[in-house]
Amino acid sequence: MLVLMVFDHISPFVSVETAAVLHVLTRCVGAFFAYMSVEGLFYTRNQEKYLVRLWLAGVGMLLGNQVLNTFVFAPEYAVHNNIFLTLALGTTILYVIQRWQKTHGLGRLLCSACIVGLIIVSPMTEGGMILVPFMLISYFGRNNIWLRNSCWIVFAILLFFMSYVDYGDWQTTLNMLAMNSDFFFISVLPFLALYNGERRSNHPFFKYFFYVFYPVHLYLIALLATLMM
């Protein structure tokens, strides 16, 4: 999955046609990590620390993007990606839902307001309009795989019809559909079928590798593209 993630970001070094194909083939990446974030919320020993870690990664990358885009990267290769914020927001919504289920009265009202507010701002994050609903489906359908997968498929079909525009010729239509192919997140299904639901190793390497690899690979690609101008 990490290899696919890299392929998703190498557009500065490949043709437009190749970039379009890679864009389609890698739509599963965000969904995969979103799903694993939901699983992480269930398996972590401390949900609060888990959320803090995601938010710190998101804010840290936001600051890193700003500094490097201003002083290092060429404008056309500026890094605006930040999946950490999306995952942090999505898992926070799920955390508050858990609190909502355990509280009553004013506490439940405050949780409801928080959930609505977070959902409203979710489109401001990278892929938030797709990944946050995906995470909600993953959470509520966790114990019913058939229902979960069915909801994902319906969601993907809706996204397809929202993305499809007939531009008069099939080549342009397909090219534009490839660049607006969020519906292809559904390609994550075969990868999740390989997941056995067991908790991964708690070794620090596995715990923090993604937090390092994700921003570093983006920054290296942007730096290399800038130097090759």
C-alpha positions as CSV (number, residue, x, y, z in Angstrom):
1,M,0.0,0.0,0.0
2,L,2.9,2.3,0.7
3,V,4.2,1.7,-2.9
4,L,0.8,2.7,-4.3
5,M,0.9,5.8,-2.1
6,V,4.2,6.8,-3.7
7,F,2.8,6.1,-7.2
8,D,0.0,8.5,-6.4
9,H,2.4,11.4,-5.9
10,I,4.9,10.9,-8.7
11,S,3.0,13.0,-11.3
12,P,5.8,15.5,-11.7
13,F,7.9,12.7,-13.3
14,V,5.4,11.0,-15.6
15,S,3.2,11.9,-18.5
16,V,-0.3,13.3,-18.0
17,E,-1.8,10.1,-19.3
18,T,0.3,8.0,-16.9
19,A,-0.6,10.3,-14.0
20,A,-4.3,9.9,-14.8
21,V,-4.0,6.1,-14.8
22,L,-2.0,6.1,-11.5
23,H,-4.6,8.5,-10.0
24,V,-7.3,5.9,-10.6
25,L,-5.3,2.9,-9.4
26,T,-4.3,4.6,-6.2
27,R,-7.8,5.7,-5.0
28,C,-7.7,2.8,-2.6
29,V,-4.8,4.2,-0.6
30,G,-6.6,6.9,1.4
31,A,-9.5,4.5,2.1
32,F,-7.1,1.9,3.3
33,F,-5.4,4.2,5.8
34,A,-8.8,5.6,6.9
35,Y,-10.0,2.0,7.6
36,M,-6.8,1.3,9.6
37,S,-7.4,4.5,11.6
38,V,-10.8,3.2,12.6
39,E,-9.3,-0.1,13.6
40,G,-6.6,1.7,15.5
41,L,-9.3,3.5,17.6
42,F,-10.6,0.0,18.7
43,Y,-7.2,-1.5,19.3
44,T,-5.3,1.3,20.9
45,R,-4.8,1.1,24.7
46,N,-5.4,4.8,25.1
47,Q,-7.8,6.5,22.6
48,E,-7.0,10.0,23.9
49,K,-3.3,9.6,23.2
50,Y,-4.1,8.0,19.8
51,L,-6.1,11.1,18.8
52,V,-3.5,13.5,20.2
53,R,-0.8,11.7,18.1
54,L,-2.9,12.1,14.9
55,W,-3.7,15.8,15.6
56,L,0.0,16.5,16.4
57,A,1.0,14.8,13.1
58,G,-1.6,16.8,11.2
59,V,-0.7,20.2,12.7
60,G,3.0,19.4,12.4
61,M,2.6,18.6,8.7
62,L,0.5,21.7,8.2
63,L,3.4,23.8,9.6
64,G,6.0,21.8,7.6
65,N,4.0,22.3,4.4
66,Q,3.8,26.1,5.0
67,V,7.6,26.5,5.7
68,L,8.8,24.3,2.9
69,N,6.4,25.7,0.3
70,T,7.5,29.2,1.2
71,F,11.2,28.7,1.3
72,V,12.1,25.5,-0.6
73,F,9.7,24.1,-3.1
74,A,8.8,25.7,-6.4
75,P,5.2,26.9,-6.4
76,E,4.0,24.3,-8.9
77,Y,5.4,21.5,-6.7
78,A,4.1,22.9,-3.4
79,V,2.8,20.2,-1.0
80,H,-0.7,20.6,0.2
81,N,-1.4,17.0,1.1
82,N,-2.2,16.3,4.8
83,I,-4.0,13.0,5.3
84,F,-3.2,13.2,9.0
85,L,-5.8,16.0,9.5
86,T,-8.4,14.0,7.7
87,L,-7.7,10.9,9.8
88,A,-7.6,12.9,13.0
89,L,-10.9,14.6,12.3
90,G,-12.6,11.3,11.3
91,T,-11.4,9.4,14.3
92,T,-12.3,12.3,16.6
93,I,-15.9,12.1,15.2
94,L,-16.0,8.4,16.0
95,Y,-14.5,9.1,19.5
96,V,-17.2,11.6,20.2
97,I,-19.9,9.2,18.9
98,Q,-18.7,6.7,21.6
99,R,-19.0,9.4,24.2
100,W,-22.5,10.3,22.9
101,Q,-23.5,6.6,23.4
102,K,-22.4,6.7,27.0
103,T,-23.8,10.1,28.1
104,H,-27.3,11.6,28.6
105,G,-28.9,15.1,28.8
106,L,-26.6,18.0,28.3
107,G,-23.6,15.8,27.7
108,R,-25.3,14.1,24.8
109,L,-26.4,17.5,23.4
110,L,-22.9,18.8,23.5
111,C,-21.6,15.6,21.8
112,S,-24.2,16.0,19.1
113,A,-23.2,19.6,18.4
114,C,-19.5,18.6,18.3
115,I,-20.2,15.7,15.8
116,V,-22.3,18.0,13.5
117,G,-19.6,20.7,13.6
118,L,-16.8,18.3,12.8
119,I,-18.8,16.8,9.9
120,I,-19.5,20.3,8.5
121,V,-15.7,21.2,8.4
122,S,-14.6,17.7,7.1
123,P,-14.7,18.8,3.4
124,M,-11.9,21.3,4.2
125,T,-9.5,18.4,4.8
126,E,-7.8,16.3,2.2
127,G,-10.4,13.8,0.8
128,G,-12.7,14.6,3.7
129,M,-15.9,14.4,1.7
130,I,-15.0,10.8,0.8
131,L,-13.0,9.5,3.7
132,V,-15.1,10.8,6.6
133,P,-18.3,9.1,5.3
134,F,-16.1,6.0,4.6
135,M,-14.9,6.0,8.2
136,L,-18.4,6.3,9.5
137,I,-19.6,3.4,7.4
138,S,-16.5,1.4,8.6
139,Y,-17.3,2.1,12.2
140,F,-21.0,1.3,12.2
141,G,-20.6,-1.7,9.9
142,R,-17.6,-3.1,11.7
143,N,-19.5,-6.2,12.9
144,N,-21.5,-6.7,9.7
145,I,-19.1,-7.0,6.8
146,W,-22.0,-7.6,4.3
147,L,-23.8,-4.4,5.3
148,R,-20.5,-2.4,5.5
149,N,-19.5,-3.5,2.0
150,S,-22.9,-2.9,0.6
151,C,-22.9,0.7,2.0
152,W,-19.5,1.3,0.5
153,I,-20.7,0.1,-2.9
154,V,-23.8,2.3,-2.8
155,F,-21.6,5.2,-1.8
156,A,-19.2,4.5,-4.7
157,I,-22.0,4.3,-7.2
158,L,-23.4,7.7,-6.0
159,L,-19.9,9.2,-6.3
160,F,-19.6,7.8,-9.8
161,F,-22.8,9.5,-11.0
162,M,-21.8,12.7,-9.3
163,S,-18.4,12.6,-11.1
164,Y,-19.5,11.5,-14.5
165,V,-19.9,14.3,-17.2
166,D,-20.2,13.6,-20.9
167,Y,-17.7,15.9,-22.7
168,G,-18.8,14.8,-26.2
169,D,-16.1,12.3,-26.9
170,W,-15.1,9.2,-25.0
171,Q,-11.4,10.1,-24.7
172,T,-12.0,13.5,-23.0
173,T,-14.8,12.0,-20.9
174,L,-12.6,9.1,-19.6
175,N,-9.6,11.5,-19.0
176,M,-11.8,13.8,-16.9
177,L,-13.4,10.8,-15.1
178,A,-9.9,9.5,-14.3
179,M,-9.0,12.8,-12.6
180,N,-12.3,12.8,-10.7
181,S,-12.3,9.1,-9.7
182,D,-12.9,9.3,-6.0
183,F,-15.6,6.6,-6.5
184,F,-12.8,4.1,-7.2
185,F,-12.0,4.1,-3.5
186,I,-14.1,0.9,-3.6
187,S,-11.0,-0.9,-5.1
188,V,-9.8,-1.1,-1.4
189,L,-12.1,-4.1,-0.9
190,P,-9.7,-6.8,-2.1
191,F,-7.0,-5.4,0.1
192,L,-9.3,-5.4,3.2
193,A,-10.3,-8.9,2.4
194,L,-6.7,-9.9,3.2
195,Y,-6.9,-8.2,6.6
196,N,-7.6,-10.7,9.4
197,G,-8.8,-8.2,11.9
198,E,-5.9,-8.9,14.3
199,R,-3.9,-6.2,16.0
200,R,-0.6,-5.5,14.5
201,S,2.7,-5.5,16.4
202,N,3.0,-2.7,19.0
203,H,6.7,-2.2,18.2
204,P,7.5,1.5,17.9
205,F,8.8,1.0,14.3
206,F,5.3,-0.1,13.1
207,K,3.6,2.4,15.4
208,Y,5.4,5.5,14.0
209,F,6.6,4.4,10.6
210,F,3.6,5.9,8.7
211,Y,3.9,9.2,10.6
212,V,7.4,9.6,9.2
213,F,7.2,8.0,5.8
214,Y,4.1,9.9,4.6
215,P,5.4,13.5,4.9
216,V,9.0,12.5,4.1
217,H,8.2,10.9,0.8
218,L,6.0,13.9,-0.3
219,Y,8.8,16.3,0.7
220,L,11.5,14.3,-1.2
221,I,9.3,14.1,-4.3
222,A,8.7,17.9,-4.2
223,L,12.3,18.7,-3.5
224,L,13.5,16.5,-6.4
225,A,11.0,18.0,-8.8
226,T,12.1,21.5,-7.8
227,L,15.8,20.6,-8.3
228,M,15.0,19.1,-11.7
229,M,13.2,22.2,-13.0
